Amino acid sequence: ADPASHISAETIMTATAVSAAVGSFVVGLFGNAPLGLMPGMGLNAYFSFGICRAFNVTFGQAMSCCFVSGAALLLLAVLGVCQWIVTTVLSEHLKKAITVAIGVFQALIGFQVMGLVVASPNTLVTLGDVTWSNKQLYLALAGFCLISAMLVSRLHGALLVGIFLMSALAWVTGLAAAPEGIFSLPSYDALFLIDFSGWDPGSGKLHAMVLGSLVLLFVALFDLAGVQYGLMGIAGLLEDGNVPRSQSIFSSAAVSTMCGAILGTSPVIIANESSAGIIEGARTGLSAVVVSALFIASAFLTPVLSSIPRVATSVPLVLIGAFMMAPCRGIDWDNLRAAIPSFLTITVVPFTYSIHNGIIAGILMDAFLMISAGKEEREVKPANSPRQPLLNEAMRTTSPVLDRLLCTPHATMAYQTEKAMDEVEQAQQLLERLRHRDGHEPLSCGTNKDKVEDGLLAALEAYLASQSGVTHLDHL
């Protein structure tokens, strides 16, 4: 990021481990949540290219942006602004969509690391090299099958076992370099390199400091808001649809971000990999405290941990993505008011390689549809009671017009008023009654009965054609 700083990789690893340990310990102790915290990789990239290089500031001055963003996040958390964003700005369907989006994003990263999905100048992405010479890919596929079998057999620790088995095999076969040692002392060369000189109005860098801090703040804020809901959701720990002790979670990330800035690393957020522990049964803050201890230990185990090949950790990312697809069933896909923002969130996250981009896109579209609809959003129906077509299978007609208009769940979206909806339901009930003789037997297929039904269908077609908004169904 800053060629003049000469910060070693070992120093950054130490700062990452210690700041992650602080955040995980605090969130486990005060938030009682099974979440591990660590510096965000996306924020690392913005720190390097968006602040240091774009604004031409030093490593220490950029660290001051991290510290200020953490302090601002702590203030917002204490004032309840962060919780307000989670409960008010993020609608229920967006919260579910964020969980799914994170799962798809993790799977994309995993496939990319495996080598199964690679970049393409023509199609953006394409299938990677699947020849037998690509031993890394087949190691990953073998690990994928092994871990999948262990998960289906409900073997605890399946992900961890799979990672170590793939790592050992990679070391033995020469696909990855074996560790040259086990222990090493942590390096704290970046400690207290933080520099607030850029905040001096006379430095000419004040605008860069403010802008950089604001970007770091809002990226971390929306990332934390979405990820904590998604992970707590798959853990089954939501209370009335809300994240319990959310204020403590935000505050933990803020405190560890300030500590990380002093140590020499970028802002701390919730690690998506926390889902691995949740899948294995983590449900309390004890798991976060254990993660904290392991992060401290990792600062002394740099030779071993740095030698674990990335392909060994790619497989769990993909498989955890499968666990995070479950909230899809809680989104009312027949309600376009909820479906469009949800779909936008799920697709923008992996396609832009950014969680916060997808969250912001979903929020903006959600707000636009709420304003354009001119009414409050209807409550999203649970998956076990989906919207039914106005004509169900038992009432399927012989009229192509009615089949096209009513025999789809999206048909209800065409009617803009409750009055029109009620009238259509009454027409549906009338059709059902007239199709039965004496309330018990269905009408026979005789000529007279056919004429009665043909007349009824014609009347319904005329009624629907007279209703405003029906033309919007032409595309269905």
C-alpha positions in Angstrom: 0.0 0.0 0.0 2.8 2.4 1.0 6.2 1.5 -0.4 7.9 3.7 2.1 6.4 1.9 5.1 8.3 -1.4 4.6 5.7 -3.3 6.7 6.4 -7.1 6.6 3.9 -9.8 6.0 4.6 -11.2 9.4 3.8 -7.9 11.0 0.4 -7.7 9.2 -0.3 -11.3 10.2 0.4 -10.5 13.9 -1.8 -7.4 13.7 -4.6 -9.4 12.1 -4.4 -12.2 14.6 -4.4 -9.9 17.7 -7.2 -7.6 16.5 -9.3 -10.6 15.6 -8.7 -12.1 19.0 -9.8 -8.8 20.7 -12.9 -8.6 18.6 -13.9 -12.2 19.0 -13.3 -12.1 22.8 -15.4 -9.0 23.2 -18.3 -10.2 21.1 -18.3 -13.6 22.9 -18.1 -12.1 26.3 -20.6 -9.2 25.9 -22.6 -10.2 22.8 -22.8 -13.9 23.6 -22.8 -14.6 19.9 -21.0 -17.5 18.1 -19.3 -15.0 15.8 -15.6 -14.6 14.9 -14.3 -11.2 14.1 -11.4 -10.4 11.8 -10.1 -7.6 9.5 -12.2 -7.5 6.3 -10.4 -8.6 3.1 -12.5 -6.2 1.0 -11.6 -3.4 3.4 -8.0 -4.4 3.1 -8.1 -3.8 -0.7 -9.9 -0.4 -0.2 -7.3 0.6 2.4 -4.5 -0.2 0.0 -5.8 1.1 -3.3 -8.6 3.5 -2.3 -6.9 5.4 0.5 -3.1 4.9 0.4 -2.6 5.1 -3.3 -5.6 7.1 -4.5 -5.2 9.8 -1.9 -1.4 9.5 -1.7 -1.3 9.2 2.1 1.1 7.2 4.2 0.4 3.9 5.9 0.1 5.6 9.3 -2.2 8.3 8.0 -4.4 5.7 6.4 -4.5 3.9 9.8 -5.9 7.0 11.4 -8.9 6.7 9.0 -9.4 3.2 10.3 -9.3 4.4 13.9 -11.8 7.3 13.3 -14.2 4.9 11.4 -14.1 2.6 14.4 -14.7 5.4 16.9 -17.6 6.6 14.8 -19.1 3.1 14.6 -18.8 2.8 18.4 -20.7 6.1 18.8 -23.4 5.0 16.4 -23.8 1.7 18.1 -24.1 3.3 21.6 -26.7 5.8 20.2 -28.7 2.9 18.7 -28.3 4.0 15.1 -26.8 0.7 14.0 -29.7 -1.3 15.6 -32.2 1.0 13.8 -30.6 0.2 10.5 -30.9 -3.5 11.1 -34.5 -3.4 12.2 -35.9 -0.6 10.0 -33.8 -0.1 6.9 -33.3 -3.8 6.2 -36.7 -5.4 5.5 -37.4 -9.0 6.3 -37.0 -10.3 2.8 -33.7 -8.4 2.4 -32.4 -9.9 5.5 -33.1 -13.4 4.2 -31.7 -12.4 0.8 -28.4 -11.2 2.3 -27.9 -14.6 3.9 -28.4 -16.3 0.6 -26.2 -13.8 -1.2 -23.3 -14.5 1.3 -23.7 -18.2 0.6 -23.5 -17.7 -3.1 -20.6 -15.4 -2.7 -18.7 -17.9 -0.6 -19.3 -20.6 -3.1 -18.0 -18.4 -5.9 -14.8 -17.7 -4.0 -14.4 -21.4 -3.2 -14.9 -22.4 -6.9 -12.4 -19.8 -7.9 -9.8 -20.9 -5.5 -10.3 -24.6 -6.5 -9.7 -23.6 -10.2 -13.2 -24.9 -11.2 -14.2 -21.3 -12.2 -11.7 -19.0 -13.9 -11.8 -15.6 -15.6 -12.7 -15.3 -19.2 -12.3 -12.2 -21.5 -15.3 -13.3 -23.5 -17.8 -14.6 -20.9 -16.4 -13.0 -17.7 -16.1 -16.5 -16.1 -15.8 -20.0 -17.5 -14.9 -23.6 -16.6 -11.4 -24.0 -15.6 -8.8 -26.6 -16.7 -10.4 -30.0 -16.0 -7.6 -32.1 -17.5 -5.8 -34.6 -15.2 -2.8 -32.3 -15.2 -4.7 -29.9 -12.9 -4.0 -31.9 -9.8 -5.1 -29.1 -7.5 -8.6 -29.2 -8.9 -9.0 -32.9 -8.4 -7.6 -32.7 -4.9 -10.3 -30.1 -4.2 -13.0 -32.3 -5.8 -11.9 -35.3 -3.8 -12.0 -33.2 -0.6 -15.5 -31.9 -1.6 -16.8 -35.5 -1.9 -15.1 -36.6 1.4 -16.4 -33.7 3.4 -19.9 -34.0 1.9 -20.0 -37.6 2.9 -18.9 -36.8 6.4 -21.5 -34.0 6.7 -24.3 -36.3 5.5 -23.2 -38.8 8.1 -23.3 -36.0 10.7 -19.7 -36.4 11.7 -18.7 -33.5 13.9 -15.6 -31.7 12.8 -16.0 -32.8 9.2 -14.9 -29.4 7.8 -11.7 -29.3 10.0 -10.9 -33.0 9.3 -11.2 -32.3 5.6 -9.0 -29.3 5.7 -6.2 -31.1 7.4 -6.4 -34.2 5.2 -6.3 -32.1 2.0 -3.4 -30.1 3.5 -1.4 -33.2 4.4 -2.0 -34.7 0.9 -1.0 -31.5 -0.8 2.3 -31.4 1.3 3.1 -35.1 0.5 2.4 -34.8 -3.2 4.3 -31.5 -3.5 1.2 -29.5 -4.5 2.1 -27.1 -1.6 5.2 -26.4 0.3 5.4 -28.2 3.7 5.9 -26.0 6.8 9.6 -25.4 7.6 8.8 -25.0 11.2 6.1 -24.8 13.8 6.6 -21.8 16.0 7.7 -18.2 15.5 7.6 -15.1 17.6 5.0 -12.4 16.6 6.2 -9.2 15.0 4.8 -5.9 16.3 6.7 -3.5 14.0 3.5 -1.7 13.0 2.5 -0.9 16.6 1.7 2.8 17.1 2.5 3.7 13.6 -0.9 5.4 13.4 -0.5 9.1 12.3 -3.2 11.8 12.7 -1.2 14.5 10.9 -3.4 14.2 7.9 -6.3 15.6 9.9 -4.6 19.0 10.2 -6.5 21.4 8.0 -3.2 22.8 6.8 -1.9 19.4 5.6 -4.0 19.4 2.4 -5.2 15.9 3.2 -8.2 16.6 5.4 -10.7 15.9 2.7 -9.0 12.5 1.9 -9.0 11.6 5.6 -12.7 12.4 6.0 -13.8 10.6 2.8 -11.7 7.6 3.5 -13.1 7.3 7.0 -16.7 7.7 5.8 -16.3 4.9 3.2 -14.7 2.6 5.8 -17.5 3.4 8.2 -20.5 2.7 5.9 -18.9 -0.3 4.3 -18.3 -1.9 7.7 -21.7 -0.8 9.0 -23.8 -2.4 6.2 -21.5 -5.4 6.1 -21.9 -6.0 9.9 -25.7 -5.4 9.7 -26.2 -8.0 7.0 -23.8 -10.7 8.0 -24.8 -10.7 11.7 -28.4 -11.2 10.7 -27.5 -13.9 8.2 -25.3 -15.9 10.5 -27.5 -15.6 13.6 -30.4 -16.7 11.3 -28.8 -19.9 10.3 -27.9 -20.5 13.9 -31.6 -20.1 14.9 -30.8 -17.4 17.4 -33.0 -14.6 16.1 -35.6 -13.3 18.5 -38.8 -12.0 16.9 -36.9 -11.7 13.7 -34.2 -9.5 15.2 -30.6 -10.1 16.3 -30.3 -10.2 20.1 -27.6 -8.0 21.6 -26.9 -6.4 18.2 -25.6 -3.3 19.9 -22.9 -5.3 21.6 -21.9 -6.9 18.3 -21.5 -3.6 16.6 -19.6 -2.2 19.6 -17.3 -5.2 19.6 -16.4 -4.6 15.9 -15.8 -0.9 16.6 -13.5 -1.6 19.6 -11.5 -4.2 17.7 -11.2 -1.8 14.7 -9.6 0.8 16.9 -7.3 -1.7 18.4 -6.4 -3.0 14.9 -5.6 0.6 13.7 -3.1 0.9 16.6 -1.6 -2.5 15.7 -1.5 -1.9 12.0 -4.5 -3.5 10.2 -7.7 -2.5 8.5 -11.2 -2.4 10.1 -12.6 -5.5 11.7 -15.9 -7.1 10.6 -17.7 -10.4 11.2 -15.9 -13.3 9.4 -18.2 -15.2 7.0 -16.2 -18.3 8.1 -18.1 -18.1 11.4 -20.7 -20.1 9.6 -18.4 -23.1 9.7 -18.5 -23.1 13.5 -22.3 -22.6 13.5 -22.8 -25.5 11.2 -20.8 -27.6 13.7 -23.1 -26.6 16.5 -21.7 -23.3 17.9 -24.6 -21.3 19.5 -23.1 -19.2 22.3 -20.3 -16.7 22.9 -18.1 -19.5 24.2 -17.2 -20.4 20.6 -16.2 -16.8 20.0 -14.0 -16.9 23.1 -12.4 -20.1 21.8 -11.8 -18.5 18.4 -10.1 -15.6 20.2 -7.7 -18.0 22.0 -7.0 -19.7 18.7 -6.2 -16.4 17.0 -3.7 -15.6 19.8 -2.2 -19.0 19.3 -2.0 -18.5 15.5 0.3 -15.5 16.1 2.9 -18.0 17.3 2.1 -20.7 14.6 2.7 -18.6 11.5 4.9 -21.2 9.8 2.3 -23.9 10.0 -0.8 -21.8 9.2 0.8 -20.0 6.3 1.7 -23.3 4.7 -1.9 -24.6 4.6 -2.9 -24.4 0.9 -5.8 -22.2 -0.1 -7.4 -25.1 -2.0 -7.8 -26.9 1.4 -10.0 -24.1 2.7 -11.9 -23.5 -0.6 -14.0 -26.7 -0.2 -15.6 -25.7 3.1 -16.6 -22.3 1.6 -18.6 -24.0 -1.1 -20.3 -26.5 1.2 -21.2 -23.8 3.8 -22.8 -21.9 0.9 -25.2 -24.8 0.6 -26.3 -24.4 4.2 -27.0 -20.7 3.6 -29.6 -21.3 0.9 -32.3 -22.2 3.3 -33.7 -18.6 3.8 -34.7 -18.7 0.1 -37.9 -20.5 1.1 -38.8 -17.6 3.4 -38.9 -15.1 0.6 -42.2 -14.6 -1.1 -41.0 -14.9 -4.7 -44.6 -14.5 -6.0 -44.7 -11.0 -4.5 -42.6 -8.9 -6.9 -42.4 -6.2 -4.3 -40.2 -8.5 -2.2 -38.8 -10.6 -5.0 -37.1 -7.9 -7.1 -35.0 -6.3 -4.2 -34.2 -9.8 -2.9 -33.0 -11.0 -6.3 -31.0 -7.9 -6.8 -29.2 -8.4 -3.5 -28.5 -12.1 -4.2 -27.0 -11.4 -7.7 -25.1 -8.1 -7.1 -23.1 -9.5 -4.2 -21.3 -12.3 -6.1 -21.2 -10.4 -9.5 -19.6 -7.4 -7.9 -17.5 -9.4 -5.5 -18.8 -7.3 -2.6 -21.3 -7.9 0.2 -22.0 -4.3 0.9 -22.6 -3.5 -2.8 -25.4 -6.0 -2.8 -26.8 -4.8 0.4 -26.9 -1.2 -0.7 -28.4 -2.2 -4.1 -31.2 -4.1 -2.3 -31.9 -1.2 0.1 -32.1 1.3 -2.7 -34.4 -0.8 -4.8 -36.5 -1.6 -1.8 -36.9 2.1 -1.0 -37.7 2.9 -4.6 -40.5 0.3 -4.9 -41.9 1.4 -1.6 -42.1 5.0 -2.8 -43.4 4.1 -6.3 -46.0 1.8 -5.0 -47.4 4.6 -2.8 -48.3 2.2 0.0 -46.7 0.2 2.8 -45.2 -3.1 2.0 -47.4 -6.0 2.7 -46.2 -8.6 5.1 -44.2 -11.3 3.4 -46.0 -14.6 3.7 -44.1 -17.6 5.0 -43.0 -20.3 2.7 -45.5 -22.8 4.0 -48.4 -20.6 2.9 -47.4 -19.3 -0.5 -49.7 -17.1 -2.6 -52.0 -19.3 -4.7 -53.1 -18.7 -8.3 -56.6 -17.2 -8.6 -57.6 -20.4 -10.4 -56.0 -23.5 -8.9 -55.4 -26.8 -10.6 -58.8 -28.2 -9.6 -60.5 -25.2 -11.2 -58.5 -25.1 -14.4 -60.7 -23.7 -17.2 -60.9 -24.3 -20.9 -60.5 -20.6 -21.6 -57.0 -19.6 -22.8 -57.7 -16.1 -21.7 -58.4 -17.0 -18.1 -55.7 -19.6 -18.0 -53.2 -16.9 -19.1 -54.5 -14.3 -16.7 -55.3 -16.2 -13.6 -53.4 -19.5 -13.5 -50.2 -18.0 -12.2 -49.2 -16.8 -8.8 -48.1 -13.5 -10.3 -51.7 -12.8 -11.4 -52.5 -11.1 -8.1 -49.9 -8.4 -8.8 -52.1 -7.1 -11.7 -54.8 -5.7 -9.4 -53.8 -2.5 -7.8 -56.7 -2.1 -5.4 -58.2 -4.3 -2.6 -61.6 -3.8 -4.2 -60.6 -5.4 -7.5 -58.9 -8.3 -5.6 -62.1 -8.9 -3.6 -64.2 -8.9 -6.8 -61.9 -11.4 -8.5 -62.1 -13.7 -5.5 -65.9 -13.4 -5.5 -65.9 -14.3 -9.2 -63.7 -17.3 -8.4 -66.1 -18.5 -5.8 -69.1 -18.0 -8.1 -67.4 -20.1 -10.8 -66.8 -22.9 -8.3 -70.4 -22.9 -7.1 -71.9 -22.9 -10.6 -69.6 -25.8 -11.5 -71.3 -28.0 -9.0 -74.9 -29.3 -9.0 -76.8 -28.9 -5.8 -73.5 -28.1 -4.1 -72.2 -31.6 -4.3 -71.7 -33.1 -7.8 -69.7 -31.5 -10.5 -71.5 -30.4 -13.6 -71.6 -32.9 -16.3 -70.2 -32.3 -19.8 -73.6 -32.1 -21.5 -74.4 -29.5 -24.0 -76.5 -27.3 -21.7 -73.9 -27.4 -19.0 -71.2 -26.5 -21.6 -73.3 -23.5 -22.7 -73.7 -22.3 -19.1 -70.0 -22.6 -18.4 -69.1 -20.9 -21.7 -71.3 -18.0 -20.8 -69.7 -17.7 -17.4 -66.2 -17.8 -18.9 -67.1 -15.1 -21.4 -68.5 -12.9 -18.6 -65.3 -13.4 -16.5 -63.1 -12.6 -19.5 -65.1 -9.4 -20.1 -64.8 -8.4 -16.5 -61.1 -8.9 -16.4 -60.6 -7.0 -19.6 -62.5 -4.1 -18.1 -60.2 -3.9 -15.0 -57.4 -1.4 -15.0 -53.9 -3.0 -14.8 -54.9 -6.3 -16.5 -52.8 -5.3 -19.5 -49.8 -5.6 -17.2 -50.3 -9.4 -17.3 -49.7 -9.7 -21.1 -46.1 -10.7 -20.5 -46.9 -13.6 -18.2 
